[in-house]
């Protein structure tokens, strides 16, 4: 920091500063005011837009019925047009309908669409776990194992272990399945999930 000998030098220094930087400061102030106004408009728009998207999500998903294709198409359209959490949730809801109808290819497609739409790790985990289960039903054990590898977070370890065991067993790897389920039982799983994995281990003989 420059040391000033007296007040006059400080005043001269300020004059020089504003003479050299006055235009830049004025532009900065204008930009700052504009940015603040823009930020307030943008956040207000985002809140309003989010509320509208939420309402539309509720509308299309509540009207969805498996025996009415047009309602499924409406949800699919919503999911494809909303590259956000609501779009991902719609894709997840739609995938369940397709699974119930044994349209597994369609279910897998929707789950993959949902994964592209959200950055929320918990929602991504749910989508990946559902996708792994669908892939198992499609007899795609290797794909299911790869999908499970994408699930992040310790809280999912027991469910991952359960599905991993199923995938390995479907490949004929009984020891791998046993190891996976054993790991799941040792984790912080719910009593019901632990009991189910223990039953699966017992059935291995």
Rosetta blueprint (number, residue, H / E / L):
1 X L
2 X L
3 X L
4 X L
5 X L
6 X L
7 X H
8 X H
9 X H
10 X H
11 X H
12 X H
13 X H
14 X H
15 X H
16 X H
17 X H
18 X H
19 X H
20 X H
21 X H
22 X H
23 X H
24 X H
25 X H
26 X H
27 X H
28 X H
29 X H
30 X H
31 X H
32 X H
33 X H
34 X H
35 X H
36 X H
37 X H
38 X H
39 X H
40 X H
41 X H
42 X H
43 X H
44 X H
45 X H
46 X H
47 X H
48 X H
49 X H
50 X H
51 X H
52 X H
53 X H
54 X H
55 X H
56 X H
57 X H
58 X H
59 X H
60 X H
61 X H
62 X H
63 X L
64 X L
65 X L
66 X L
67 X L
68 X L
69 X H
70 X H
71 X H
72 X H
73 X H
74 X H
75 X H
76 X H
77 X H
78 X H
79 X H
80 X H
81 X H
82 X L
83 X L
84 X L
85 X H
86 X H
87 X H
88 X H
89 X H
90 X H
91 X H
92 X H
93 X H
94 X H
95 X H
96 X H
97 X H
98 X H
99 X H
100 X H
101 X L
102 X L
103 X L
104 X H
105 X H
106 X H
107 X H
108 X H
109 X H
110 X H
111 X H
112 X H
113 X H
114 X H
115 X H
116 X H
117 X H
118 X L
119 X L
120 X L
121 X H
122 X H
123 X H
124 X H
125 X H
126 X H
127 X H
128 X H
129 X H
130 X H
131 X H
132 X H
133 X H
134 X H
135 X H
136 X H
137 X H
138 X L
139 X L
140 X L
141 X H
142 X H
143 X H
144 X H
145 X H
146 X H
147 X H
148 X H
149 X H
150 X L
151 X L
152 X L
153 X L
154 X H
155 X H
156 X H
157 X H
158 X H
159 X H
160 X H
161 X H
162 X H
163 X H
164 X H
165 X H
166 X H
167 X H
168 X H
169 X H
170 X H
171 X L
172 X L
173 X L
174 X H
175 X H
176 X H
177 X H
178 X H
179 X H
180 X H
181 X H
182 X H
183 X H
184 X H
185 X H
186 X H
187 X L
188 X L
189 X L
190 X L
191 X H
192 X H
193 X H
194 X H
195 X H
196 X H
197 X H
198 X H
199 X H
200 X H
201 X H
202 X H
203 X H
204 X L
205 X L
